[in-house]
């Protein structure tokens, strides 16, 4: 596998090193993005729609926000006020073309977020897990790569936007690319016939790049083509090198060498706190904990749990997957309940349909003691 461009690689490493400096008053996004190189100043001759949209945008912030738009229309629905549709552009998808409508949103000065809208592909009940996920996210990555081609650094996340890495490798511009793996178990592996949708040269379908046991493997392609691959912690970066956690890609991760690194996840304490939080019924802190009891009672009432102030209430927000230990948690809860342990449990999450059902069934068997909410609920997560 090819070694990363040393100039771009050194630049990216310095950015990551500066990101790890202690600045508790800022969240992860601020600490990282405020050190990124500024946008290119000279406009390209005869700019295309895609170039014009990103011309006056901090490229890293635009790209970072862009790659979070895999939630599709669920986000766009909330952008009616203060947002505008720029223009539409046909994006090739195999022999067909689908229109990408680009929305722009300016939530703050010098920050423009670009949203790719394609209702046929993204106006769904689920963010992913659909039968046509290959078509959906290959389309999204191709549209995103076009928008991001004027950036100096493009940062993509997980298999849903992984294809941007090989797509950007075809351009002549020297764009630094960063690819983050949040969970290597979710890989974006599809049948060989889906490779045609990418529009990439046939030469890219080989065991060192995008091919994996005769399938197209998007996560692998993202890792291989990125100048720098990152994970959510230094420990996970080490674990990815092993068969237990590499999920069949340990050789790919090993081949990255020093171009694979871990950046510990951060928390935005301006949002996730208990002394200034609109989702709580009462504020509290370590110095003034009195309000915590009121929040517990309100949560018990909201979830239909018995309002017993002296009973321990345990909570967990997680993806419902065996990798997260939900099957182990189920067994432990069953054993404790059968043994007469006095506690309550509240769970929030989604994932494996079998585990979603098992968690819901547990709550039905133990009303007042166990409460499960399947789905994504930001307000409830805060409580």
WOKAVEN-V533853 format. One record per residue. RES is the residue in one small letter. PHI is phi in degrees with one decimal (999 if undefined). Layout:
BEGIN
RES;PHI
RES;PHI
END
This chain:
BEGIN
x;999
x;-71.1
x;-78.1
x;-67.6
x;-56.8
x;-62.0
x;-65.1
x;-65.5
x;-63.5
x;-61.0
x;-63.3
x;-67.7
x;-61.6
x;-65.1
x;-62.3
x;-67.1
x;-63.5
x;-68.5
x;-62.5
x;-79.7
x;-63.9
x;-73.3
x;-144.1
x;-62.1
x;-77.5
x;-116.2
x;-80.8
x;-55.9
x;-61.0
x;-65.3
x;-62.7
x;-85.5
x;-73.6
x;-74.8
x;-107.9
x;-80.0
x;-56.7
x;-71.8
x;-66.9
x;-64.5
x;-88.9
x;-88.3
x;-70.8
x;-73.2
x;-65.7
x;46.6
x;-63.3
x;-80.3
x;-53.1
x;-64.5
x;-72.3
x;-62.6
x;-63.6
x;-102.1
x;-62.0
x;-110.5
x;-114.6
x;-55.2
x;-63.2
x;-69.2
x;-64.9
x;-63.1
x;-67.9
x;-61.9
x;-69.0
x;-59.7
x;-76.0
x;-90.0
x;-83.8
x;-59.8
x;-71.6
x;60.1
x;-64.7
x;-57.8
x;-80.2
x;-64.5
x;-56.2
x;-86.5
x;-107.6
x;-58.4
x;-84.9
x;82.2
x;-117.6
x;-134.5
x;-87.5
x;-77.9
x;-148.4
x;-117.9
x;-141.7
x;-73.1
x;-116.1
x;-64.2
x;-137.6
x;69.0
x;-83.2
x;-102.5
x;-134.9
x;-125.0
x;-83.6
x;-103.8
x;-95.9
x;-103.5
x;-98.1
x;-116.6
x;-140.3
x;-119.0
x;-74.3
x;-154.8
x;-61.3
x;63.0
x;-132.6
x;-117.7
x;-107.2
x;-107.1
x;-114.5
x;-94.0
x;-113.2
x;-148.6
x;-53.3
x;-59.1
x;-95.3
x;-119.4
x;-84.1
x;-129.2
x;-72.1
x;-114.9
x;-67.3
x;-147.1
x;96.7
x;-95.7
x;-64.4
x;-106.4
x;-58.5
x;-60.4
x;-62.7
x;-61.5
x;-91.3
x;-67.7
x;-57.7
x;-59.2
x;-64.8
x;-68.2
x;-64.7
x;-64.3
x;-62.8
x;-65.2
x;-66.2
x;-91.6
x;-70.7
x;-94.0
x;-75.2
x;-91.8
x;-135.2
x;-118.9
x;-118.9
x;-112.0
x;-128.7
x;60.5
x;-65.7
x;-63.0
x;-121.9
x;-62.4
x;-64.1
x;-60.1
x;-66.1
x;-65.8
x;-61.8
x;-71.4
x;-68.7
x;-81.0
x;-77.2
x;-85.9
x;-68.5
x;-85.9
x;-96.6
x;-76.1
x;-122.4
x;-124.0
x;-128.5
x;-108.6
x;-103.0
x;-87.6
x;-156.5
x;-69.6
x;-73.7
x;-103.7
x;-118.7
x;67.2
x;-103.7
x;-135.6
x;-60.7
x;-57.1
x;-63.1
x;-76.4
x;-61.4
x;-58.5
x;-65.1
x;-72.1
x;76.1
x;-78.3
x;-59.8
x;-56.5
x;-64.4
x;-75.9
x;-89.8
x;-145.4
x;-65.5
x;-89.1
x;-125.5
x;-107.8
x;-89.5
x;-146.6
x;50.2
x;69.7
x;-107.9
x;-89.3
x;-123.7
x;-69.6
x;-60.6
x;-58.8
x;-60.9
x;-62.6
x;-65.9
x;-63.3
x;-87.1
x;-72.2
x;-65.4
x;-140.0
x;-107.5
x;-125.3
x;-128.9
x;-83.6
x;-168.5
x;-60.0
x;-64.1
x;-67.2
x;-60.3
x;-71.2
x;-65.6
x;-63.7
x;-80.5
x;-107.5
x;-60.4
x;-65.6
x;-113.6
x;-74.8
x;54.9
x;87.9
x;-108.3
x;-58.1
x;-65.1
x;-65.0
x;-66.4
x;-61.4
x;-67.8
x;-70.9
x;58.0
x;-74.2
x;-85.0
x;-116.4
x;-144.0
x;-110.4
x;-120.4
x;-63.1
x;-56.8
x;-113.9
x;-127.3
x;-85.7
x;-73.4
x;-72.0
x;-105.0
x;-97.1
x;-148.9
x;-114.0
x;-108.8
x;-156.4
x;-137.7
x;-67.6
x;-87.0
x;-102.6
x;-82.9
x;-148.7
x;-86.8
x;-157.8
x;-153.4
x;-63.8
x;-82.7
x;-136.9
x;-83.7
x;-57.4
x;-70.6
x;-64.0
x;-62.9
x;-65.6
x;-67.5
x;-63.5
x;-62.2
x;-64.7
x;-68.4
x;-58.2
x;-66.0
x;-62.6
x;-94.3
x;77.1
x;-87.5
x;-61.0
x;-83.3
x;-119.3
x;-62.1
x;-87.6
x;-90.6
x;-59.7
x;-114.7
x;-97.8
x;-134.5
x;-150.8
x;-117.0
x;-160.8
x;-71.7
x;-82.2
x;-147.3
x;-60.5
x;-61.1
x;-87.7
x;81.9
x;-65.5
x;-64.6
x;-68.1
x;-61.0
x;-57.4
x;-61.8
x;-65.6
x;-63.9
x;-59.7
x;-64.5
x;-66.4
x;-65.8
x;-65.7
x;-84.3
x;85.9
x;-62.8
x;-97.5
x;-164.5
x;-124.6
x;-138.0
x;-124.8
x;-124.1
x;-133.8
x;165.1
x;-156.7
x;154.4
x;-61.5
x;-59.6
x;-65.1
x;-74.8
x;-59.0
x;-66.7
x;-63.4
x;-67.2
x;-64.4
x;-64.3
x;-61.6
x;-65.3
x;-66.4
x;-76.2
x;-131.7
x;-63.0
x;86.4
x;-112.6
x;-123.5
x;-130.5
x;-126.5
x;-121.6
x;-92.7
x;136.5
x;-119.9
x;-145.2
x;-61.2
x;-61.7
x;-64.8
x;-59.1
x;-66.8
x;-78.5
END
